[in-house]
Amino acid sequence: MHALTEGERKFMTRCEVCGNEYDKTMELVVNGISHYYDSFECAIHALAPICEHCGCKIIGHGVEAAGNFYCCAHCASQKGAMGLHDRG
């Protein structure tokens, strides 16, 4: 492994979640604002909604009821949302 040159360091971006400086970060634009992450794990940590019932990060389709997000129809039903079904 070699030490980075000044030119290589100039193109490194810092991950917004873990602070890692990395030359292959991802840029995700949300509502016109750029965000930078060094991994999907950090992007999920920062951007994925949280299930109102169990508290997990929703990285799949999930379901929504009355403005609340749930990881699945079961969690939604546990909070009183009726008539929701998981996507097949």
PAZAPA-4460 file (N, C-alpha, C; in steps of 0.05 Angstrom, whole numbers, plus 32768, in hexadecimal, padded with zeros to 4 digits):
% residues 88
    n_x    n_y    n_z   ca_x   ca_y   ca_z    c_x    c_y    c_z   seq   type   mol
   8011   7FE9   8000   8000   8000   8000   8012   8019   8000     1      M     A
   800C   802C   7FEF   801C   8044   7FEE   800E   805C   7FFB     2      H     A
   801E   806F   8003   8012   8088   800F   8005   8098   7FF8     3      A     A
   7FEF   80A4   7FFE   7FE1   80B4   7FEA   7FEF   80CD   7FE3     4      L     A
   7FEF   80D4   7FC9   7FFB   80ED   7FC0   7FE7   8103   7FC5     5      T     A
   7FF0   811C   7FC3   7FDE   8133   7FC7   7FC8   8132   7FB3     6      E     A
   7FCE   812B   7F9A   7FB9   8129   7F85   7FA4   8114   7F8B     7      G     A
   7FAD   80FD   7F96   7F9A   80E8   7F9E   7F88   80F1   7FB5     8      E     A
   7F94   80FF   7FC9   7F84   8108   7FE0   7F70   811D   7FD8     9      R     A
   7F75   812D   7FC4   7F64   8142   7FBC   7F48   8138   7FB3    10      K     A
   7F47   811F   7FA8   7F2F   8114   7F9E   7F20   8102   7FB1    11      F     A
   7F2A   8101   7FCA   7F1D   80F1   7FDE   7F07   8100   7FEC    12      M     A
   7EF1   80F2   7FF1   7EDA   80FE   7FFE   7ED5   80F0   8018    13      T     A
   7ECB   80FF   802C   7EC5   80F4   8046   7EA9   80EA   8048    14      R     A
   7EA5   80D2   8052   7E8B   80C6   8056   7E7D   80D6   806C    15      C     A
   7E64   80DD   8067   7E54   80ED   807A   7E4D   80DE   8094    16      E     A
   7E4E   80C4   8093   7E46   80B4   80AB   7E5E   80AC   80BB    17      V     A
   7E72   809F   80AF   7E88   8094   80BF   7EA1   80A6   80BE    18      C     A
   7EA2   80B9   80AC   7EB8   80CB   80AA   7ED0   80C1   809A    19      G     A
   7ECE   80A9   808F   7EE3   809D   8080   7EE9   80AE   8066    20      N     A
   7F02   80B4   8061   7F09   80C1   8048   7F0F   80AB   8034    21      E     A
   7F02   80AD   801D   7F02   8097   800A   7F01   80A2   7FEE    22      Y     A
   7F10   8096   7FDB   7F10   80A0   7FC0   7EFA   8094   7FAE    23      D     A
   7EE9   8083   7FBA   7ED3   8077   7FAA   7EB9   807B   7FB9    24      K     A
   7EB4   8092   7FC4   7E9B   8096   7FD2   7E84   8097   7FBE    25      T     A
   7E6C   8093   7FC8   7E53   8095   7FB8   7E48   80B1   7FBD    26      M     A
   7E3D   80BD   7FA9   7E2E   80D6   7FAC   7E11   80D0   7FA8    27      E     A
   7E01   80D5   7FBC   7DE4   80D2   7FBA   7DD7   80EE   7FBD    28      L     A
   7DC6   80F5   7FAA   7DB9   810F   7FAA   7D9D   810B   7FB5    29      V     A
   7D97   8119   7FCB   7D7D   8117   7FD7   7D71   8134   7FD9    30      V     A
   7D5B   8138   7FCB   7D4F   8153   7FCA   7D62   8168   7FC1    31      N     A
   7D73   8161   7FAE   7D86   8174   7FA2   7D9F   8178   7FB2    32      G     A
   7DA3   816A   7FC8   7DBA   816D   7FD9   7DCC   8154   7FD7    33      I     A
   7DE5   8157   7FD1   7DF8   8141   7FCE   7E01   8137   7FEA    34      S     A
   7E01   811C   7FEC   7E0B   810F   8004   7E20   80FA   7FFC    35      H     A
   7E34   80F6   800C   7E4A   80E4   8004   7E4E   80CE   8019    36      Y     A
   7E50   80B5   8010   7E53   809E   8021   7E67   808B   8015    37      Y     A
   7E76   807D   8027   7E8A   806B   801E   7E7F   804E   801A    38      D     A
   7E66   8049   8022   7E5B   802E   8020   7E3C   8030   8020    39      S     A
   7E30   801B   8017   7E12   801A   8019   7E0A   801A   8036    40      F     A
   7E19   800D   8047   7E13   800B   8063   7E10   8027   806F    41      E     A
   7E23   8039   8069   7E21   8055   8073   7E0A   8064   8067    42      C     A
   7E05   8060   804D   7DEE   806D   8040   7DD4   8064   804C    43      A     A
   7DD1   804B   8051   7DB9   8040   805E   7DB5   804C   8079    44      I     A
   7DCB   804D   8089   7DCA   8058   80A4   7DC0   8074   80A3    45      H     A
   7DC9   8084   8090   7DC1   80A0   808E   7DA6   80A5   8082    46      A     A
   7D9E   8096   806E   7D87   809D   805E   7D6E   808B   8061    47      L     A
   7D72   8072   8069   7D5B   8060   8069   7D47   8068   807F    48      A     A
   7D2D   8067   8079   7D1A   806C   808E   7D1A   8056   80A3    49      P     A
   7D0F   805C   80BA   7D0F   8049   80D1   7CF2   803F   80D5    50      I     A
   7CEF   8025   80D9   7CD5   801A   80DE   7CCA   8025   80F8    51      C     A
   7CB1   802F   80F7   7CA4   803B   810F   7C9E   8026   8125    52      E     A
   7C9D   800C   811D   7C97   7FF8   8131   7CB1   7FEB   813D    53      H     A
   7CC1   7FDF   812C   7CD8   7FD0   8136   7CF2   7FDF   8136    54      C     A
   7CF3   7FF6   8128   7D0B   8006   8128   7D21   7FFF   8115    55      G     A
   7D1C   7FEB   8104   7D31   7FE3   80F0   7D32   7FF8   80D9    56      C     A
   7D49   7FF9   80CC   7D4C   8009   80B4   7D3D   7FFB   809D    57      K     A
   7D2E   800A   808E   7D1E   7FFF   8078   7D2E   8002   805F    58      I     A
   7D39   7FEB   8055   7D4A   7FEC   803D   7D3C   7FDF   8026    59      I     A
   7D24   7FD4   802A   7D14   7FC9   8014   7CFD   7FDC   800F    60      G     A
   7CE7   7FD1   8005   7CD0   7FE1   7FFE   7CC2   7FEC   8017    61      H     A
   7CBE   7FDB   802B   7CAF   7FE4   8042   7C93   7FEC   803B    62      G     A
   7C84   7FF6   804F   7C69   8000   804B   7C66   801B   8059    63      V     A
   7C52   802A   8051   7C4D   8044   805C   7C30   8047   8063    64      E     A
   7C2A   8052   807B   7C0E   8056   8083   7C0D   8070   8093    65      A     A
   7BFC   8082   808C   7BF8   809B   809A   7C12   80AA   809F    66      A     A
   7C24   80A9   808B   7C3D   80B8   808D   7C52   80AA   809D    67      G     A
   7C4D   8092   80A6   7C61   8082   80B5   7C6B   806B   80A4    68      N     A
   7C85   8065   80A8   7C91   804F   8098   7C95   8037   80AA    69      F     A
   7C91   801F   809D   7C94   8006   80AB   7CA4   7FF3   8098    70      Y     A
   7CB3   7FE1   80A4   7CC3   7FCE   8094   7CB1   7FB9   8087    71      C     A
   7C9A   7FB4   8093   7C88   7F9F   8088   7C6B   7FA4   8091    72      C     A
   7C58   7F96   8084   7C3C   7F9A   808C   7C37   7F90   80A8    73      A     A
   7C46   7F7C   80B2   7C42   7F73   80CD   7C48   7F89   80E1    74      H     A
   7C5F   7F97   80DE   7C65   7FAD   80F0   7C50   7FC3   80EF    75      C     A
   7C47   7FC9   80D6   7C32   7FDE   80D3   7C19   7FD6   80E2    76      A     A
   7C11   7FBC   80E0   7BF9   7FB3   80EE   7BFC   7FB4   810C    77      S     A
   7C14   7FB0   8116   7C19   7FB2   8133   7C16   7FCE   813E    78      Q     A
   7C18   7FE2   812C   7C14   7FFE   8133   7BF8   8008   812C    79      K     A
   7BE6   7FF5   8122   7BCB   7FFC   811D   7BC4   8002   8100    80      G     A
   7BD7   8001   80EE   7BD1   8006   80D2   7BC3   7FED   80C6    81      A     A
   7BAE   7FF1   80B8   7B9E   7FDB   80AE   7B9F   7FD9   8090    82      M     A
   7B9C   7FC1   8085   7B99   7FBE   8068   7BB3   7FBF   8058    83      G     A
   7BCA   7FBF   8065   7BE4   7FC1   8056   7BEE   7FA4   8051    84      L     A
   7BFB   7FA1   803A   7C06   7F87   8032   7C23   7F8C   8029    85      H     A
   7C34   7F79   802F   7C50   7F7A   8025   7C4F   7F77   8007    86      D     A
   7C62   7F84   7FFA   7C64   7F81   7FDD   7C70   7F66   7FD7    87      R     A
   7C66   7F5A   7FC2   7C70   7F3F   7FBB   7C85   7F3E   7FA7    88      G     A
***
